[in-house]
Amino acid sequence: MRKGGADARAWQLLDVLADGEFHSGEVLANRLGVSRASIFNALSGIADYGVALQRVRGRGYRLNRPWQRLDHREIEYWLGDGAAQFRLEILPQAGSSNALLLQRAINEGAPSASVLAVELQTAGRGRMGRAWHSGLGSALTFSLLWRFDCGLNGLSGLSLAVGVAIARVLDEIGAQDVRLKWPNDVLAGQGKMGGVLIEAQGDMLGPSAVVIGVGLNCTLPDRLARQIGQPASALDEVCPAMPARNRLLAALLLELAHVLRQFAQGGFAPFRDEWEQYHAYQDKQIGLHMPDGSTVNGLARGVGDNGELCLETAQGVRRFNSGEVIGQVKRKAGDEAAD
């Protein structure tokens, strides 16, 4: 893991404390080659990282909850023969992995399959400008750069195909009741467990560079749940055995690469039926909040070959490329759609 910036010492200490055991101030000071006062100062703002620190006289410091660090060598181990195709970098902290990787794609010509994983995002973003909240070790947040020969007009439905890749991996690790919400949310348990943010740069005719941001809740501490402000869930709530973050990241990267190559050949259409099997609101009455502030109600009849949402209304089946699904709504007499 690369260290740098004003918080470098705090991150060094977090690496040592990741095991959840007590470490005395003297041992920590000797290990880092600094004074015990420097250790105390570096740990004074550790709550900003979303972790709770115990201080016990005579025993030292420990984290209330150990955290699994992302480790380059371990991820490469789980990638196996597929490791060579990715250029992986792990940062302890960044504003937004998507913004940083897109900048590298545009300004530095970063190659396809570049991966930027961040332990703690301070300005993580979701769809429609929303904030993505996470704490240290409580989420898996990463971005993957993929270059397509096609233009931006050939990328319709890409976020849905990415959702299928994520759902496949979650199924493989035993996650229960994984569902997808159009166009880019992953649901399980009591609410949203993850999401996808896609940002692209290029021409309509091609080529194009696409940054795919993925965020998945691994755990959901109370403090984090309060920040999110909507029904949410985490992997440890829906998995019989919580997967290691390094192994999970490797599995997601391998499946994403497989899906993205298939998407480059045939677009979203080959994934349509599978996406509908995961669709949380398939054949249910929903509301779709439109960009102009209006709401369209109808029966969700899946998606088209380009990923557009299909709603059955009184005017027939209508297709939408934008909007926010506001969830299942109760049927009323005279509603637009009928079974």
Number of C-alpha atoms within 10 A of each C-alpha: 16 11 15 13 8 9 14 15 19 21 22 19 19 22 14 16 21 17 16 16 16 16 18 17 21 14 12 21 17 11 12 14 10 13 14 17 12 17 18 14 13 18 17 12 12 18 12 11 19 16 19 12 18 13 14 11 9 8 13 16 21 22 20 14 16 15 18 16 18 22 15 13 10 14 20 18 15 17 21 12 9 14 16 11 13 19 15 16 15 17 18 20 22 17 14 21 29 28 18 14 24 23 14 15 22 12 9 10 11 19 15 18 20 20 25 21 24 24 24 25 24 19 16 21 22 20 15 9 8 10 14 19 21 30 22 21 23 25 24 24 26 25 28 26 27 21 22 20 12 18 17 19 12 21 20 16 24 24 22 26 27 29 27 26 23 26 22 19 19 21 13 10 16 16 23 15 15 21 23 26 23 23 26 23 23 26 24 21 18 13 15 21 25 27 26 23 20 19 14 18 17 17 13 13 12 16 15 20 26 24 27 24 28 25 23 21 22 24 21 21 14 8 12 15 16 11 12 14 9 11 13 17 23 24 26 16 17 20 17 12 12 16 17 12 21 21 17 17 20 20 21 20 24 19 16 23 19 12 20 20 13 15 21 16 10 12 22 26 17 14 23 20 14 14 26 21 13 20 22 22 20 18 16 19 24 22 21 22 17 14 10 7 8 9 16 15 22 27 24 25 20 23 25 17 15 17 26 19 22 20 27 21 18 14 9 12 15 16 16 14 14 14 20 16 19 13 15 17 13 10 16 7 5 8 13 17 18 12 7
